[in-house]
Amino acid sequence: MEGRKAKIAVLVSGGGTNLQALIDAEKSGVLRSGRLALVISNKADAYALVRAKNAGIETVVVKKTDRATFESRITEELESRSIDLIVLAGFMVILSKEFTDRYPERILNVHPSLIPSFCGEGFYGLKVHEAALNRGVKVTGATVHFVNEIADGGKIVMQKAVEVKEGDTPEILQRRVMEEAEWKILPASCEIVCKKIKENIK
């Protein structure tokens, strides 16, 4: 008998383009060993919540207070639904060691560069692409990695390279990295991890 699908919670803060990639992947069957069960946002006006509601996924808003209370509320939401995998998709909050230690190799993040380049504290969003262009790299990309207490420091699951083109602006490069790398490797990585989790679910 086939075991149940791994339950995925996606943590978001903004527009939710990577969440949309996961929603589309579940619909198309790219993501088949897991199902999107919950979307948590630290911002009530995040457009990602609209995307989740349109896809029929349960949503919860947990406002950022002090770190301990904030993380404890998120943990409660996750535990009460028996979530198996947490995906950070544009979640603009650094999680504590205490939180990440609770979920070893159960938290995934997508970062818009080829780690170890242009990563770590202070490297997020357009800043990553600005740094890549300032350095003059010819190839950039995206990385999906497990999350630990070090920003962008966990074990790498998947990477995909993207060409940097003449005349690129940070915005143009950001879009290309999303379309050619992030939206492909995030769902694929989720499937790899969910498949492993599913094999252990009774």
DRENDRENKE-271165 format. One record per residue (C-alpha): x, y, z; residue number from 1. Coordinates in steps of 0.02 Angstrom, whole numbers. Each point is the difference from the previous one (the first is absolute). Layout:
% DRENDRENKE-271165
        x        y        z     k
        X        Y        Z   NUM
...
% end
This chain:
% DRENDRENKE-271165
        x        y        z     k
        0        0        0     1
       66      172      -46     2
       38      109      151     3
      -76      171       21     4
       80      150      -83     5
      122      105      100     6
      -85      157       64     7
       87      162      -50     8
      -12      170       84     9
       65      151      -97    10
       60      153       97    11
      -17      164      -97    12
       17      188       22    13
      -38       73     -171    14
      -68      -31     -175    15
       16     -188        3    16
       71      -35     -173    17
       92     -153       65    18
     -158      -56       89    19
      -89       13     -167    20
      134     -109      -79    21
      -36     -132      134    22
     -189       14      -27    23
       25      -23     -188    24
      119     -147       31    25
     -127      -88      109    26
     -135       24     -133    27
      112      -63     -140    28
       63     -150       97    29
      181       56       16    30
      -32        4      187    31
      -91     -163       34    32
       75      -69      163    33
      -51      154       99    34
     -150      114       13    35
      -10      184       45    36
      -96       -3      164    37
       34      172       77    38
       67      173      -41    39
       62      108      144    40
       40      185      -24    41
       73      126      120    42
      -88      137      -99    43
     -190        8      -12    44
        7       92     -168    45
      119     -121      -87    46
      -67      -41     -174    47
       60     -179       28    48
     -152      -23      114    49
     -115       41     -146    50
       91     -128     -108    51
      -21     -131      138    52
     -186       38       23    53
      -29       -9     -189    54
       80     -173        3    55
     -105      -57      148    56
      147       -9      121    57
      -27       44      183    58
       84      163       54    59
       56       70      167    60
       75      170       42    61
      126        3      143    62
       56      179       35    63
      181       25       48    64
       15       38      186    65
      148      -50      105    66
       92     -146      -77    67
      -46     -132      130    68
     -188       36       -8    69
        1       14     -190    70
       91     -165      -25    71
     -103      -87      132    72
     -161       52      -89    73
       66      -63     -167    74
       52     -164       83    75
     -176      -21       71    76
      -78       24     -172    77
      121     -126      -77    78
      -17     -131      137    79
     -190        9        9    80
       -7      -49     -184    81
      140     -130        5    82
      101       94     -132    83
      143     -104      -72    84
       95      130     -102    85
       19      188       17    86
       43      105     -153    87
       63      179       17    88
      -58       94     -155    89
       49      182       17    90
      -19       -9      188    91
       92      153       64    92
       34      -60      176    93
      159      -87       60    94
      -48     -151      106    95
       91      -43      161    96
      109     -152       30    97
     -130      -63      122    98
     -132        2     -137    99
      108      -75     -138   100
       65     -136      117   101
     -179      -60       26   102
      -13      -41     -185   103
      166      -71      -60   104
       -2      -19     -190   105
     -185       45        1   106
       17      185      -46   107
       40       50     -180   108
       47      172      -64   109
       32       65     -176   110
      138      128      -20   111
       27      100     -161   112
      185      -38      -27   113
      116     -148      -16   114
       49      -22      182   115
      135       31       66   116
        0      157     -110   117
     -102      153       55   118
      -82      -79      150   119
      -12       16      188   120
      -60      143      107   121
      -52      155      -97   122
      -14      -90     -168   123
     -183       -9      -48   124
     -114       56     -141   125
       73      123     -123   126
      157       23      106   127
       60     -172      -57   128
      -18       46     -184   129
       79      172       25   130
      151      -84       80   131
       14     -126     -142   132
       -6      137     -132   133
      123      110       95   134
      122     -146        8   135
      -19      -33     -185   136
      -40     -185       11   137
      -53      -81     -164   138
     -103     -137       81   139
     -116       10      149   140
     -150     -107       47   141
      -99      -65      148   142
       26     -125      141   143
     -123     -100      104   144
       75      -49      167   145
      -50      -66      170   146
      -12      135      133   147
      104        3      157   148
       47      140      120   149
      126       74     -124   150
      -76      112     -134   151
        9     -100     -164   152
      114     -124       90   153
      -93     -165      -12   154
       34     -148     -114   155
      -36       31     -184   156
     -139     -101      -80   157
        1       70     -178   158
       78      139     -104   159
      -30       69     -173   160
      109      120      -97   161
      -66      151      -96   162
       96      105     -125   163
       32      184       38   164
      -28      102     -158   165
       70      164      -64   166
     -110      145       56   167
      -81      -95      144   168
      -71      106      141   169
      -28      -77      173   170
     -187       -8      -40   171
       24      -87     -168   172
      123     -123       75   173
     -115      -34      148   174
     -142      -45     -119   175
      110     -115     -105   176
       67      -90      154   177
     -178      -26       62   178
      -67      -65     -166   179
      149     -107      -51   180
       57      -64      171   181
     -102       37      157   182
     -170      -52      -68   183
       74     -162      -66   184
      116      -60      139   185
     -111       46      148   186
     -143     -117      -51   187
      125     -134      -55   188
       91       10      167   189
     -164       -9       96   190
      -44     -158      -96   191
      170      -80       42   192
      -18       39      186   193
     -186      -44        9   194
       33     -167      -84   195
      128      -43      135   196
     -118       58      139   197
     -144      -97      -76   198
      101     -162        1   199
       12       18      189   200
     -183       45       31   201
     -101     -147       60   202
% end
